[in-house]
Amino acid sequence: MAGKNPNAPTEETVLAVKHYTDKTFSFSLTRPASFRFRSGEFIMLGLMGEKKPILRAYSIASPSWDEKLDFYSIKVQDGPLTSKLQKIKIGDKVLLGKKPVGTLVLDALLPGKRLFMFSTGTGIAPFASLIKDPDVYENFDEVILTNTCREAGELAYGKELVDSVRNDPLVGEMVGDKLKFITSTTRDDYPVKGRITTLIETGELFDLIEGEPLNPETDRVMICGSMDMTLDTKALMEKAGLQEGSNSNPADFVIEKAFVG
């Protein structure tokens, strides 16, 4: 009799589900005792299809010390996975991969003073993990998280997240005033309007945080969002003199290649 595939996904139980808008929702799963990951990494996640599992890459939105695993997802009505995943309820089973990977980790960056985390939409998920990690605040004097969405309602997840981090018994005191959160929209009327690339180019971002423009000597950057946003923001980083890093060759900025949405 053939043994079980050691790399096969495990079946985890849904612990919580929250719908934010008709386009986004979050959920929590049980965490296997042997499951290890670095804050900022992603994992393959999915449901059983008619003949085989339907799996997609999902950034883990909880920190590495958490006992459960959190995720934040878009809803694609005719998507092979999210059309079904958005209907999960507490007690349901979700498939969880075995091997977390990714470049949005502290190991891929050189030491610095300011850490920028640029995100669009559900691209905020890996940063949900990182801003709850004590190592981030031990390594950087200032942490600037940005989230740009089309509609103001889509910013609710990030606002809730940042409030929970500030009040967290484990990292709240370390966070103090180190964490700054900048939100903008591209469609709805909102106090700050525009793509993150525009806010960087016009200098509005640096006015909002009362800080200096990007400096390769002191600034480190993580980028996660739609493919267009990722490529455009990467070009701005290179223009500012920052070098792209990786797990094997740490440098000034990293992008999440697996995320599109």
C-alpha positions in Angstrom: 0.0 0.0 0.0 1.5 3.4 -1.0 2.2 5.8 1.7 0.7 9.3 1.9 2.4 12.1 0.0 4.4 14.0 2.6 3.9 17.2 0.5 0.2 16.8 0.2 -1.9 19.7 1.6 -3.4 19.3 5.1 -7.1 19.8 5.8 -7.6 22.8 8.2 -10.7 24.0 9.9 -12.2 27.4 9.3 -12.3 29.3 12.7 -13.7 32.7 11.5 -15.0 34.4 8.4 -15.6 38.2 7.9 -16.9 39.8 4.8 -15.8 43.4 4.3 -17.3 44.3 1.0 -18.8 42.5 -2.0 -15.2 42.2 -3.2 -13.2 41.2 -0.1 -13.3 38.9 2.9 -11.0 37.5 5.6 -10.9 34.1 7.3 -8.9 32.2 9.8 -7.8 28.6 9.8 -6.4 26.1 12.4 -2.6 26.0 12.3 -0.9 22.6 12.2 1.6 22.2 15.1 4.5 21.6 12.7 3.7 24.5 10.4 6.5 27.1 10.4 6.8 30.3 8.4 8.4 33.7 8.3 6.2 36.7 8.6 5.4 38.0 5.1 5.5 34.6 3.3 2.7 33.0 1.3 1.3 29.5 1.1 -0.8 27.5 -1.4 -4.4 27.4 -0.2 -7.5 25.9 -1.7 -10.5 23.6 -1.9 -11.1 20.2 -3.4 -12.4 20.4 -6.9 -14.3 17.7 -8.8 -11.2 15.7 -9.6 -8.2 17.5 -8.0 -7.5 20.3 -5.5 -7.8 23.9 -6.7 -4.9 25.8 -5.1 -3.8 29.4 -5.2 -1.0 31.4 -3.6 -2.2 33.3 -0.5 -0.1 35.6 1.7 -0.4 34.6 5.4 -1.9 37.7 7.2 -1.1 36.5 10.7 2.4 36.8 12.3 4.7 33.8 12.7 3.9 33.6 16.5 0.1 33.4 16.1 -1.6 30.1 16.9 -4.0 30.4 14.0 -3.5 31.3 10.3 -5.3 34.4 8.9 -5.9 35.2 5.2 -7.4 38.1 3.3 -9.0 37.5 -0.1 -10.6 39.1 -3.1 -13.9 37.6 -4.4 -13.9 36.7 -8.1 -17.4 35.7 -8.9 -16.4 33.3 -11.7 -13.0 32.5 -10.3 -12.2 28.7 -10.0 -11.3 29.1 -6.4 -12.6 32.3 -4.9 -16.1 31.8 -6.3 -16.3 28.8 -3.8 -13.9 30.0 -1.1 -16.0 33.2 -0.4 -18.9 30.8 0.7 -16.9 29.0 3.5 -18.4 29.0 7.0 -17.0 28.2 10.4 -16.2 24.5 10.7 -15.6 24.0 7.0 -12.3 22.5 5.7 -9.7 24.3 3.6 -6.6 22.8 2.1 -3.3 24.2 3.3 0.0 23.7 1.5 3.1 22.5 3.3 5.8 24.9 2.1 5.6 28.6 2.8 7.8 30.8 0.5 8.1 34.4 -0.6 10.4 37.5 -0.8 8.5 39.9 1.5 10.6 38.9 4.5 13.1 40.9 6.6 15.8 38.5 5.6 15.7 39.8 2.0 16.4 43.4 3.1 19.6 45.1 4.3 19.4 46.9 7.6 17.9 50.4 7.4 16.0 53.1 9.4 12.7 53.4 7.6 10.6 50.5 6.2 8.0 51.3 3.6 5.3 48.7 2.8 3.4 49.7 -0.3 0.1 47.8 -1.0 -3.0 47.9 -3.2 -6.2 46.0 -2.4 -5.7 42.7 -0.7 -1.9 43.1 -1.3 -2.0 44.4 2.3 -2.2 40.8 3.6 1.6 40.0 4.0 2.0 43.4 5.8 -0.8 42.4 8.2 1.7 39.6 9.2 4.8 41.8 9.3 3.4 44.8 11.3 2.5 42.3 14.1 6.1 41.0 14.2 8.3 42.4 17.0 11.4 42.0 14.7 10.1 44.7 12.4 10.2 47.2 15.2 13.5 46.0 16.5 15.1 46.5 13.1 13.5 49.8 12.0 12.9 53.2 13.6 9.9 53.9 11.4 7.4 51.7 9.6 5.2 53.3 6.9 2.3 51.1 5.6 0.3 52.3 2.7 -2.9 50.8 1.2 -4.6 52.1 -1.9 -8.0 50.8 -3.0 -10.6 51.9 -5.6 -13.3 52.4 -3.0 -13.1 53.8 0.5 -15.0 50.7 1.9 -12.2 48.5 0.8 -9.8 50.3 3.3 -11.7 48.9 6.3 -9.6 45.8 6.7 -6.4 47.8 6.9 -7.8 50.3 9.4 -9.1 47.5 11.6 -5.7 45.8 11.3 -3.7 48.8 12.4 -6.0 49.5 15.3 -5.6 45.9 16.5 -1.8 46.1 16.2 -1.6 49.3 18.3 -3.7 47.7 21.0 -2.0 44.3 20.8 -0.7 43.1 24.2 2.4 41.6 22.7 3.6 44.2 20.2 1.5 47.3 21.0 4.1 48.9 23.2 6.9 48.3 20.7 4.7 49.8 17.9 4.2 53.1 19.8 4.4 55.9 17.2 6.8 54.0 15.0 3.9 52.8 12.7 2.3 55.2 10.2 -0.6 54.2 8.1 -1.5 56.1 4.9 -4.6 55.2 2.9 -5.7 56.5 -0.5 -8.4 55.8 -3.1 -8.4 55.9 -6.8 -12.1 56.1 -7.5 -14.1 57.3 -4.4 -13.8 60.8 -3.0 -11.4 60.6 -0.1 -9.0 62.8 1.9 -6.0 61.3 0.0 -6.7 60.4 -3.7 -4.4 58.8 -6.1 -2.2 55.7 -6.9 0.8 55.2 -4.5 3.1 55.9 -7.5 1.5 59.3 -7.9 1.9 60.0 -4.2 5.6 59.1 -4.4 6.2 61.1 -7.6 4.5 64.3 -6.4 6.0 64.0 -2.9 2.6 64.0 -1.2 3.4 60.8 0.5 6.4 62.3 2.2 4.4 65.4 3.3 1.8 63.1 4.8 4.4 61.2 6.9 6.4 64.5 7.6 9.5 62.8 6.3 12.2 63.0 3.6 12.0 61.5 0.1 13.3 58.0 -0.5 17.0 57.5 0.4 18.9 54.3 -0.5 21.1 54.8 2.5 18.3 54.5 5.1 15.1 53.3 3.4 13.9 49.8 2.7 10.8 49.0 0.8 8.4 46.1 0.3 5.8 46.1 -2.5 2.7 44.0 -2.9 -0.3 44.7 -5.2 -1.5 44.4 -8.8 1.0 43.6 -11.5 0.8 47.1 -12.9 1.3 48.7 -9.5 4.2 46.4 -8.6 6.1 47.1 -11.9 5.5 50.9 -11.7 6.5 51.1 -8.1 9.6 49.0 -8.7 10.6 51.4 -11.5 10.3 54.3 -9.0 12.4 52.5 -6.5 15.2 52.0 -9.1 14.9 55.6 -10.1 15.5 56.6 -6.5 18.7 54.4 -6.4 17.3 51.4 -4.5 18.4 47.9 -5.5 16.1 44.9 -5.6 16.9 42.2 -3.1 16.1 38.5 -2.6 16.4 35.8 0.1 19.9 34.9 -1.2 21.0 38.5 -1.9 19.5 41.0 0.5 19.2 44.6 -0.8 17.0 47.7 -0.5 13.6 46.7 -1.8 11.6 43.5 -2.5 8.4 42.8 -4.5 5.9 39.9 -4.2 5.9 38.2 -7.5 3.2 35.6 -6.6 0.5 38.2 -5.8 -1.8 39.5 -8.4 -5.1 41.1 -7.4 
